Amino acid sequence: MSNLSQAFSHTASATSRWTGRPSAFLLCCLIVAVWGATGPLFHYSDTWQLVINTGTTIVTFLMVFLIQNTQNRDNAAVQAKLDELIRASKAKNEFIGIEHLSDEELDDILTECERHRPEVLRRAEQRADSKRRAEISEARKQATRRARTPARKRA
């Protein structure tokens, strides 16, 4: 990993940890309160409004990239853990790396997996009380319909 990439990852992690704390939220609330309180002092001028608009726009713009970076890293870590669980268990090893498939290919795999769902729902329905039984029954019917409908027709 390049130095720039490492520096960005370190900065993104530190910033997301800090901005996720209650103290960061309270600081933002304080800034907005101070800005609002200074309105009469600046006669609610266009410049006074521009200060908060510009500040929040810049922070929002930068936070989008930090949040995306954090989500990408978290997703990659979860994928690696799931792949390892699949590899080490009796699960189908062909599921390893399916996150790289197209949406259409993922829909086909989901359809195949859902074919087993009606049976699981039928067993849950037998164990449930009457109100819950009706909900599970409806879910089982919908799952059966989806399993019979090719993924391409559903799209």
VMD Tcl script that draws the C-alpha trace (Angstrom):
set ca {
  {0.00 0.00 0.00}
  {1.37 3.40 -0.91}
  {2.19 6.04 1.70}
  {-0.66 8.25 0.47}
  {-3.13 5.39 0.76}
  {-1.88 4.50 4.25}
  {-2.09 8.12 5.35}
  {-5.62 8.43 4.00}
  {-6.73 5.20 5.70}
  {-5.22 6.31 9.00}
  {-6.81 9.76 8.74}
  {-10.19 8.35 7.67}
  {-10.21 5.86 10.56}
  {-9.23 8.46 13.14}
  {-11.74 10.99 11.81}
  {-14.60 8.51 11.70}
  {-13.83 7.37 15.25}
  {-13.82 10.99 16.46}
  {-16.88 12.14 14.52}
  {-18.87 9.16 15.77}
  {-18.56 10.29 19.38}
  {-21.18 12.26 21.31}
  {-18.65 15.04 21.93}
  {-18.38 15.68 18.17}
  {-22.16 15.92 17.88}
  {-22.30 18.30 20.84}
  {-19.54 20.44 19.27}
  {-21.57 20.70 16.05}
  {-24.67 21.65 18.04}
  {-22.62 24.30 19.86}
  {-21.33 25.72 16.58}
  {-24.87 25.95 15.20}
  {-26.11 27.55 18.43}
  {-23.30 30.15 18.37}
  {-23.99 30.84 14.70}
  {-27.70 31.26 15.42}
  {-27.04 33.52 18.38}
  {-24.83 35.79 16.28}
  {-27.64 36.34 13.75}
  {-28.89 39.58 15.33}
  {-25.31 40.83 15.67}
  {-24.78 40.44 11.92}
  {-28.36 41.48 11.07}
  {-29.03 38.05 9.55}
  {-27.01 39.13 6.54}
  {-26.30 37.08 3.44}
  {-22.69 36.69 4.60}
  {-23.89 35.37 7.98}
  {-26.01 32.74 6.17}
  {-23.22 31.97 3.72}
  {-20.83 31.11 6.58}
  {-22.97 28.24 7.88}
  {-24.00 27.08 4.40}
  {-20.41 26.94 3.18}
  {-19.16 25.28 6.35}
  {-21.77 22.56 6.35}
  {-21.35 21.93 2.62}
  {-17.59 21.46 2.97}
  {-17.94 19.17 5.97}
  {-20.64 17.11 4.24}
  {-18.59 16.83 1.05}
  {-15.52 15.58 2.92}
  {-17.48 13.25 5.20}
  {-18.97 11.44 2.19}
  {-15.49 10.23 1.23}
  {-14.55 9.31 4.79}
  {-17.78 7.38 5.30}
  {-17.36 5.57 1.98}
  {-13.78 4.63 2.87}
  {-14.87 3.30 6.25}
  {-17.72 1.29 4.73}
  {-15.45 -0.15 2.04}
  {-12.92 -1.31 4.64}
  {-15.62 -2.72 6.93}
  {-17.26 -4.52 4.02}
  {-13.95 -6.01 2.89}
  {-13.23 -7.23 6.44}
  {-16.69 -8.80 6.78}
  {-16.32 -10.45 3.36}
  {-12.94 -11.89 4.33}
  {-14.40 -13.27 7.58}
  {-17.40 -14.78 5.78}
  {-15.16 -16.31 3.12}
  {-13.01 -17.87 5.85}
  {-16.09 -19.28 7.60}
  {-17.29 -20.75 4.31}
  {-13.85 -22.17 3.56}
  {-13.49 -23.75 7.00}
  {-17.03 -25.16 7.18}
  {-19.07 -27.63 5.18}
  {-20.72 -24.79 3.26}
  {-20.40 -24.58 -0.51}
  {-16.98 -23.18 -1.32}
  {-18.29 -21.78 -4.60}
  {-19.92 -18.99 -2.54}
  {-16.48 -17.57 -1.74}
  {-16.02 -14.34 -3.70}
  {-19.58 -14.08 -5.04}
  {-19.58 -10.37 -4.15}
  {-17.64 -9.89 -7.40}
  {-20.42 -11.34 -9.58}
  {-22.90 -9.29 -11.57}
  {-26.31 -8.41 -10.12}
  {-27.94 -10.90 -12.46}
  {-25.62 -13.72 -11.32}
  {-26.28 -12.82 -7.66}
  {-30.05 -12.90 -8.32}
  {-29.69 -16.42 -9.76}
  {-27.79 -17.59 -6.67}
  {-30.38 -15.98 -4.37}
  {-33.17 -17.73 -6.26}
  {-31.39 -21.06 -5.83}
  {-30.94 -20.44 -2.09}
  {-34.58 -19.40 -1.68}
  {-35.76 -22.75 -3.00}
  {-34.90 -24.17 0.43}
  {-36.68 -21.36 2.28}
  {-40.30 -22.59 1.97}
  {-39.39 -25.81 3.83}
  {-37.76 -23.86 6.67}
  {-40.78 -21.56 6.87}
  {-43.16 -24.55 6.92}
  {-41.36 -25.96 9.98}
  {-41.42 -22.56 11.72}
  {-45.11 -22.26 10.93}
  {-45.82 -25.55 12.71}
  {-44.07 -24.35 15.88}
  {-45.61 -20.84 15.96}
  {-48.76 -19.54 17.65}
  {-51.82 -18.78 15.50}
  {-51.07 -15.09 14.79}
  {-47.43 -15.76 13.95}
  {-48.46 -18.85 11.98}
  {-50.49 -16.72 9.54}
  {-47.53 -14.35 8.99}
  {-45.12 -17.24 8.37}
  {-47.62 -18.95 6.07}
  {-47.86 -15.81 3.93}
  {-44.07 -15.49 3.82}
  {-43.78 -19.15 2.78}
  {-46.28 -18.63 -0.05}
  {-44.37 -15.58 -1.30}
  {-41.05 -17.42 -1.11}
  {-42.50 -20.34 -3.05}
  {-43.78 -17.97 -5.76}
  {-40.37 -16.25 -5.97}
  {-38.53 -19.57 -6.15}
  {-40.70 -20.61 -9.10}
  {-40.22 -17.31 -10.95}
  {-36.90 -17.02 -12.82}
  {-34.71 -14.16 -11.58}
  {-34.70 -12.48 -14.97}
  {-38.51 -12.22 -15.01}
  {-38.54 -10.61 -11.53}
  {-36.14 -7.84 -12.56}
}
mol new
graphics top color blue
foreach p $ca { graphics top sphere $p radius 0.5 }
foreach p [lrange $ca 0 end-1] q [lrange $ca 1 end] { graphics top cylinder $p $q radius 0.2 }
display resetview
